[in-house]
């Protein structure tokens, strides 16, 4: 936890940008009955029955200090999907940086091994050296600011039935354009001092273990 919070305390550095990555599965749902559209004085109405149309996944990366984000809709969230998404982020948006400080959860696909499954060793090695990885602790994905962005996306854009991947992609693109134009930054206020105060009981347990060992 403190490792991630230390990253968030760092000032903006264009050669070592701070990025947060997360992903969100989306269930595609269609209506069995045609909904009744909104009319003056009457709300939109839809039947509670629905049809499952499959799933897709949104990959999101955000730069909290600049208010920039990028996202894609993909069919799955495999190692290959992760590797190709991250490669696009590096090569298209950050080709000249020394390395990226990347905060993400500790899912087994979120590590350099994904690069070696997707690309030749030389390319995988190049991508690996473009990142300084920082993982959130197990059960503490709330420390990842990309999760905040995905939550905003869900509330503002995807909080209804959407039946096809291309419709999700269209909604996502429109949301990203508006969000990036406004340069919406994340005001992160949770720091190490607050963490040590809130979780002082857990810190005490860790200290006892260290003394015992």
C-alpha positions as CSV (number, residue, x, y, z in Angstrom):
1,X,0.0,0.0,0.0
2,X,2.7,2.5,1.0
3,X,4.5,1.8,-2.3
4,X,1.5,2.8,-4.3
5,X,0.9,5.9,-2.1
6,X,4.5,6.9,-2.5
7,X,4.0,7.0,-6.3
8,X,0.9,9.2,-5.9
9,X,3.0,11.7,-3.8
10,X,5.5,12.2,-6.7
11,X,5.2,15.4,-8.7
12,X,4.5,15.4,-12.4
13,X,7.5,14.2,-14.5
14,X,7.0,14.0,-18.3
15,X,9.9,11.5,-18.5
16,X,8.5,9.2,-15.9
17,X,4.7,9.6,-16.1
18,X,2.4,8.1,-13.5
19,X,-0.4,5.9,-15.0
20,X,-3.0,3.7,-13.5
21,X,-4.5,0.7,-15.3
22,X,-7.6,-1.4,-14.6
23,X,-10.1,-3.5,-16.6
24,X,-13.9,-4.1,-16.3
25,X,-15.9,-6.9,-17.7
26,X,-19.2,-5.8,-19.4
27,X,-22.2,-8.1,-19.8
28,X,-24.0,-7.4,-23.1
29,X,-27.7,-7.5,-22.6
30,X,-30.6,-7.0,-25.1
31,X,-34.3,-6.4,-24.6
32,X,-36.8,-9.3,-25.3
33,X,-39.5,-6.7,-25.8
34,X,-39.1,-3.4,-27.5
35,X,-38.8,-0.6,-24.9
36,X,-41.3,2.3,-24.8
37,X,-39.4,5.5,-25.5
38,X,-39.6,8.6,-23.3
39,X,-42.4,11.0,-24.0
40,X,-43.5,14.3,-22.6
41,X,-44.7,13.5,-19.1
42,X,-43.8,9.9,-19.3
43,X,-40.5,8.1,-18.5
44,X,-38.7,5.5,-20.5
45,X,-40.1,2.0,-19.9
46,X,-38.5,-1.4,-20.5
47,X,-39.5,-4.9,-19.6
48,X,-37.5,-6.7,-16.9
49,X,-36.8,-9.7,-19.2
50,X,-33.6,-9.5,-21.1
51,X,-31.4,-11.6,-23.4
52,X,-27.7,-12.3,-22.8
53,X,-25.6,-11.3,-25.8
54,X,-22.2,-12.3,-24.5
55,X,-19.5,-10.3,-22.7
56,X,-16.6,-7.9,-23.5
57,X,-14.0,-6.1,-21.4
58,X,-13.0,-2.4,-21.1
59,X,-9.3,-1.7,-20.6
60,X,-8.7,1.7,-19.0
61,X,-5.5,3.7,-18.4
62,X,-5.5,7.1,-16.7
63,X,-2.9,9.7,-16.0
64,X,-4.3,11.4,-12.8
65,X,-1.9,14.4,-12.8
66,X,-2.9,15.6,-16.3
67,X,-6.5,14.5,-16.6
68,X,-5.8,12.2,-19.6
69,X,-7.2,8.7,-20.1
70,X,-7.4,6.1,-22.8
71,X,-9.6,3.0,-23.1
72,X,-10.4,0.2,-25.4
73,X,-13.1,-2.5,-25.7
74,X,-11.7,-6.0,-26.1
75,X,-13.3,-9.4,-26.4
76,X,-11.4,-10.8,-23.5
77,X,-8.8,-9.9,-20.8
78,X,-6.1,-12.5,-21.5
79,X,-2.3,-11.9,-21.3
80,X,-2.3,-11.2,-25.1
81,X,-5.1,-8.5,-24.7
82,X,-3.1,-6.9,-21.8
83,X,0.2,-7.0,-23.7
84,X,-1.2,-5.5,-26.9
85,X,-3.2,-2.8,-25.1
86,X,-0.1,-1.7,-23.1
87,X,2.1,-1.7,-26.2
88,X,-0.3,0.7,-27.9
89,X,-0.3,3.0,-24.9
90,X,3.5,3.1,-24.9
91,X,4.1,3.4,-28.6
92,X,1.3,5.8,-29.4
93,X,1.1,8.1,-26.4
94,X,4.5,7.8,-24.6
95,X,7.2,6.8,-27.1
96,X,9.9,9.1,-25.8
97,X,9.6,8.6,-22.0
98,X,12.3,6.9,-20.1
99,X,9.8,4.7,-18.2
100,X,6.3,4.7,-17.0
101,X,5.3,4.2,-13.3
102,X,2.3,1.9,-13.7
103,X,-0.1,1.3,-10.8
104,X,-2.3,-1.8,-11.3
105,X,-3.8,-4.7,-9.4
106,X,-1.9,-8.0,-9.1
107,X,-3.9,-10.1,-11.5
108,X,-1.7,-12.8,-13.0
109,X,-1.9,-11.3,-16.5
110,X,-0.5,-7.9,-15.3
111,X,3.2,-8.6,-15.5
112,X,6.0,-8.8,-18.0
113,X,5.3,-12.5,-18.7
114,X,2.4,-11.3,-20.9
115,X,4.8,-9.4,-23.1
116,X,6.8,-12.6,-23.7
117,X,3.7,-14.5,-24.6
118,X,2.6,-11.9,-27.1
119,X,5.8,-10.7,-28.8
120,X,9.3,-11.8,-29.7
121,X,11.9,-11.7,-26.9
122,X,13.5,-8.4,-28.1
123,X,10.2,-6.6,-28.2
124,X,9.0,-8.1,-24.9
125,X,12.3,-6.9,-23.3
126,X,11.9,-3.4,-24.7
127,X,8.4,-3.1,-23.3
128,X,9.4,-4.5,-19.9
129,X,12.0,-1.8,-19.6
130,X,9.4,0.8,-20.3
131,X,7.6,0.1,-17.0
132,X,8.2,0.4,-13.3
133,X,5.3,-1.8,-11.9
134,X,3.5,-1.0,-8.7
135,X,0.8,-3.4,-7.6
136,X,-2.0,-2.7,-5.2
137,X,-2.4,-5.1,-2.3
138,X,-4.8,-8.1,-2.5
139,X,-8.3,-6.8,-1.5
140,X,-7.3,-3.1,-2.0
141,X,-8.1,-2.4,-5.6
142,X,-9.7,0.9,-4.3
143,X,-6.1,2.2,-4.2
144,X,-6.0,2.1,-8.0
145,X,-7.3,5.4,-9.5
146,X,-8.2,3.7,-12.7
147,X,-11.0,2.0,-10.8
148,X,-12.4,5.4,-10.0
149,X,-12.5,6.2,-13.7
150,X,-14.2,2.9,-14.5
151,X,-16.8,3.7,-11.8
152,X,-17.5,7.1,-13.3
153,X,-17.8,5.5,-16.8
154,X,-20.3,3.0,-15.5
155,X,-22.4,5.6,-13.8
156,X,-22.3,8.2,-16.6
157,X,-22.3,6.1,-19.7
158,X,-23.0,2.4,-19.3
159,X,-25.7,2.2,-16.6
160,X,-28.3,0.5,-18.9
161,X,-28.6,-2.5,-21.2
162,X,-26.2,-2.4,-24.2
163,X,-26.5,-5.4,-26.6
164,X,-23.4,-5.3,-28.7
165,X,-19.6,-4.7,-28.4
166,X,-19.6,-2.0,-31.1
167,X,-22.3,0.0,-29.2
168,X,-20.2,-0.1,-26.0
169,X,-17.2,1.1,-28.0
170,X,-19.2,4.0,-29.5
171,X,-20.4,5.1,-26.0
172,X,-16.9,4.7,-24.6
173,X,-15.3,6.9,-27.4
174,X,-17.8,9.7,-26.8
175,X,-17.3,9.6,-23.1
176,X,-13.5,9.6,-23.5
177,X,-13.6,12.6,-25.8
178,X,-15.6,14.7,-23.4
179,X,-13.7,13.6,-20.4
180,X,-10.3,14.4,-22.0
181,X,-11.5,17.7,-23.4
182,X,-12.4,18.7,-19.9
183,X,-9.1,17.3,-18.5
184,X,-10.9,15.9,-15.5
185,X,-8.2,15.3,-12.9
186,X,-8.5,13.0,-9.8
187,X,-8.0,14.8,-6.5
188,X,-6.4,12.0,-4.5
189,X,-6.1,12.9,-0.8
190,X,-5.4,9.5,0.9
191,X,-1.6,9.4,1.8
192,X,0.7,7.4,3.9
193,X,0.2,9.4,7.1
194,X,-3.6,8.9,6.8
195,X,-3.1,5.2,6.1
196,X,-0.9,4.7,9.2
197,X,-3.5,6.4,11.3
198,X,-6.5,4.5,9.9
199,X,-4.8,1.1,9.8
200,X,-2.7,1.5,13.0
201,X,-3.9,-1.8,14.4
202,X,-2.6,-3.6,11.3
203,X,0.7,-1.8,11.5
204,X,1.0,-3.0,15.1
205,X,0.5,-6.6,14.0
206,X,3.1,-6.2,11.3
207,X,5.6,-4.8,13.8
208,X,5.0,-7.7,16.2
209,X,5.6,-10.2,13.4
210,X,8.9,-8.4,12.5
211,X,10.0,-8.4,16.2
212,X,9.0,-12.1,16.6
213,X,10.9,-13.1,13.5
